[in-house]
């Protein structure tokens, strides 16, 4: 994820296996420049669509580094949550800035006259439930911590769970995503960034919405995306202005932000259609997207680019109805069991095979070397 701070912010890696690099601006931006520079706000037609709904009554859990509840663009929108490593903070302190950024893209309401300054989130009247899964002394987020955070968010009443993190395969994480799906709670996850090479979890799980990032022209971002068959949808992910602790702002590029925007979109869908199941939420989100890549599902855009207007006012067109991610566990009871014991994916399997092949080659070479040395050492005439 590429981050440019407004003003400068020292920031280390926000997620496991993802390097955060900094590009610092020459001069800080003023807070009231933020809205004008937030290109995704216009692209998603937020001003118009907020006349339909703003996410009232919906709770979005942000499983991340914590959320700064004092930021003026988030004030009164952050519920008491949980910090897996500090009982006192209730998730309302951000250790790295990443979680606050995601929360602002989801439910920022701006500040100043009419809320016209600062960050406007996709669902400004949704509530953020912060779930801190990173310890104070470590930049690494364990998959078991992410799993525990998802489980806690389910029990705490979250409607949507945003996981803008990329982790390795872990059985507890698979089980947590499956339980969320069974409970009608949708997990949204960033696919990863180009530098990651391999898609991580929970985006790989068929019960999660896997999101890639796009540019202003709906093309897949060179940095904020990772081609993969698991991709479900794409959304703005490049040069997104977001809030960070200390009443400040940053411009960031990454699938993390794209996932947050999709979580906000699902909050609006949930507010407008409160009785939808998790399957129907998948269906409405994916089957109203704009098919801008190869016809049908492709590795970059999944089923298409987020079309928020159609998601709120149109009807699903049925194109994603037979994908594993969109299967309803009520209609397909065997799917839940299969998912809950899902083993390593194709990449892990290939790695194990190559590891064994390498071991056998080395072993064979060692045996051959020993035989040659013995022959050379044998006395003549034998």
N, C-alpha and C positions, 0 to 999 in steps of 0.2 A: 504494500500500500504506500503510495507517495503522498506525503503530507506537506503542505505549505501553511505555516502558521500566520495568524493575524492578531497580534504581533507574534514574535518568535516564541516558540515553546520547546523546551528540551523534552524529547519523547523517545522512549525506548520501544522495543518490540511489544506490540499490544496483543499479539496472538502467537500461539505456539507455531513454530516453523514458518513464520511470516516476518520478513525483515522490513522495518519501517524506516525509510530514508527521509531526510529532511531537505527541503529546498526553501530557504528563508527569503522573504521579500525584502526589498530595499527599504520600504516604509510600511508601517502598519496601516491597515484599512480602518476606516471609521465604522462604528457599529451601524450607522444608518446607510452605509453603502451595501450592506450585506444583502438586503432584499433585492436590490436592483441587479446584483451580480449572481443571484441564485437562478441560473438558467433553467433548472429542472422544475422550478415553481411554475414558470410559464409553460414549459413543455407539457406538464401534466394537467394544466388548466385548473390549478388548485383554487384560485379565486372564484371561479364559476362553480366548480363542483362542491365547494364548501357550502353553497346554498342548498345542496341536497342533504349533506351530512358532514359532520366534522369528527365523527368517531365517538360520539357521546355514549357513555356507559360501557365502553370496551376497555379491557385491561391488557396491555402488552408487556410481557416480561422481557427484560433486556439482560440476557445472560452474558456477562462481560466483565469489565474492570471496575464496575461501580458507576454511579451517576451523581454528578454534582447537583444536588437538589436546590442549591442557592442561586444557580444561574438565572438571570432575569427572564430568559426565554423558556425556562422550564418550571419556574416557581409555581407551586400549587398543583403541578401535574405529576409529581413524583411521590408515589406511595411509600410507606415504610416497607422495605424488602428484607433481604438477608445478605449477610456477608459470611461466606463459609469459613473465613479465617479471623473474623473480628465481630463478636456478637454486638458490640456497641454501635457500630456504624449503620446497621440496618440497610446496607447497600447504598447509602446516600452520600458516600464519599468516593470520589473517583481517583484511583491510584495512578492512572496513566493518561487519562483524557479520552480514551477510545469509547468507553461506554457512554459518556456524556454526548459525544458526537452522534452516536447511533440513536440515542434517545431524542436528540433534537431533530434529527431527520424524520423520526416517527411522529413526535408529538410536540415539537416546539411551537409556541404560540406568539413568539416575538415579544416586543415590549414597546413602550412609548405610546404616543397618541394613536388610539385605534389598533394597537399592536402592530404598527406599520414598520417598526425597525427590528433588526435582528432576524433570526432564523424562523421561517414558517415551515412547520412539519406537515406531513401528508394528512395526519389526523390530529389536529391541535387540541381537541377536547377529549382525546383518549387519555387514559392514565398509564403511567409507566411504573412497572414493578421491577425495581433493580435487584439483580441477583449477581453478587460479586463472586467470581470463581477464580480469582488470582490472588495469591498471597502477597503480602507486603514486600517480602524479600526475594521474590522470584519473578522473572519475566516469563517463565514457562507456565502454561495452563494445562493441567493434566486432563485427559479425556474422562477420567473418573470424576473429576470435579465438575466438568460440564454436565455429565450424566446426573450427578447429584443436584445440580442447579436446575436442570429441566424437571426432575422429579419434584423438587420443592415448589417450582412455579406451577406445576399442575395442581398440586394440593392446595396452593394458595389462591386458586381461582383465576389464573391467567386464561385469556381467550386465545391469544397469539403469543408465541415464544420466539423472539428474535435471537439467533445465535450467529453473530457476525464473526465467527471464529472457525479455524480449520484445525482439526485434530486428527490423530491416528485412529485406526480401528480399535474399538473396545466393546466387548459384549454388553457391559452396563449401559453404554451410550446407545447402542441399538435398542436395548430394552426400554430405555427412557423415551426415545422417539416413538417407538411402537405404542407405548402406553399413552402418550399424548394423543396420538392419532385415534386410538380406541376411545379416548375420553372426549373426542371432538375438538381437541386443541391442536392448532396447526403450528408446526415448527418450521421456521424459515431460516435458511442458512446460506451464507456466501459460498460459492463454488471454490474460490481461491483466486489468486492472481497468477499472471503468466509465469512469474518466477518460481511458482510452487511446483510446476511440472505435473504433479499428480493431485487429483481432487481428494480432499480430505473429508472427514466426518464432522458433523452429521449430514452434510450435503449429499453424501453418497447413499444415504438410507432412502428407500423408496417412499417412506412415510413423511419425508421432509420436502419442502419446496426448495429446490436448488437454484440459485440465482447468479447469473453473470451480469457484468457491468457494461453499459453502452456509452457512446459519445453523444454529442448534441445532435448528430445526424442518424441516430439509431444503429450505427455500425458498432460492432463489438470493439470495446476498448482494447488497445494493445497491452495495457497494463492491468486493467480491472476485470479480466476474464480468463477463463481456462477452458478450451474446447473439451467437452466430455459428453458421453451419451447420457449421463445422469442429469444434465442441465434441463430444467423445466421452463424457465422464463428468463428474460433479460430486462433490465431496468437501468435508468441513469446511474452511472458509477464513476464518471470522470469529472474532476474539478468541482466537487460538491462542497459548498460552504456549510460548515457545521459549528455548533457551539463546543467550547472546551472550558475546563474549569478556570475560575478566576475572571469571569465575565468577558472571556475572550472568544476568538473564532479562529478556525483553520480551514484551509482548502485542501481536500484530500481526494485521492483517487484510489479506488479499490472495490472489489466485490462486496466488501463489508457494507459500504454505503448503499449499494444497490439492494442488498438484502434488507436493510432498514427501510428503504422506500417501499419495497414490496410488503413488509410487515405493516407499514402505515396504510397501504392500499387494502390489505386484508382487514384492518381495523375498520375502515370505511365500509367495506362489504359487510362485515359482521354487524355494524350498526344499522345498516339499511335493511339487511336480511338476517335478523337475529336468530332465526330458527334453522339455519343451514347446518348440515352435518360437516364434518371435516372433508369428506368426499365431495360434497357439493361446493364447499369453499374452493377446493382444488379446481373443480370443474369450472366454476364461474371465473376464477382468476385466469386459468390457462386457455379456456375456450373463448375468451373475449379478447385475447392478445392479438396484436398485429403480426401477421406472418410475413416477416421482411427478409428472411434468409432463404435457404432452399425450401421448396414447397413441403409443407408438413414439418415434422420435428427435425431439427438439425443440431449439430454439436455445439454451435455458438449461441444461438438464441433459444434453444429448446423449442417450445411451441410458438414463440414469438416475443415481441416487445410489449411490455405492460401498456395497456390502453385503459386508463382509469375511467374515462367517460363510458366506454362500452361495458366495463366491469360493473358500473353502478346503474346503468340504464338499459343495457342491451341484454341479450339472452345467449347462453352458451351454445356453440354451434356443433358440439358433439365430436369434434376432431380428436380430443384426447381421451375419449371414453374408454379406450381399451388399453391404456398404458398401465403398467404396474402401480405407478404412483397414484393413479386415480381410482384404483379398485376399492370398492366399499367393503370393509371387513365383515359387515353384516351379510352381504351377498356372497362373500368369498371367505368362509371361516378358516380355511386352511392357510390363507395368506398370512394371518397374524402369527401363527406358530412358525411358519417358515422364516418370517422376518426376525422374530425374536431370537432365533438361533443362527442368524446369518453369519457365515464365516468370512474369511478374508476375501476381498474382491480380486479382480483380474490382475491388478498390479502386484498385490502381495503374493498371489499364487505364482506369477511369473518370476518374481524375485526369489522365492523359495526354490523353484525349479532350477534357475540359473545358479543359485548358491550350491545346490547339490551337484550340478554338472561340473562346476568349478572344482568342488571338492574331489570328485571322481577323477578329473583330469590330473589334478595335483597328485593324488594317490597313485594313479597309474604311472605318472612320471617318476615318482619316488621309487616304485617297484622296479621300473626299467633301469633306473640308475644303479640300484643295488645289484641287479643281475649283471650289468656291464662291469661293475667294479669287481665282483666275485670272479668273473671270467678272466679279467686282467690279472687278478691276484693268484689264480690257480697255477700250480707248477706245470712246466711243459712236460708233455708225455702222458698226462693224465687224460 
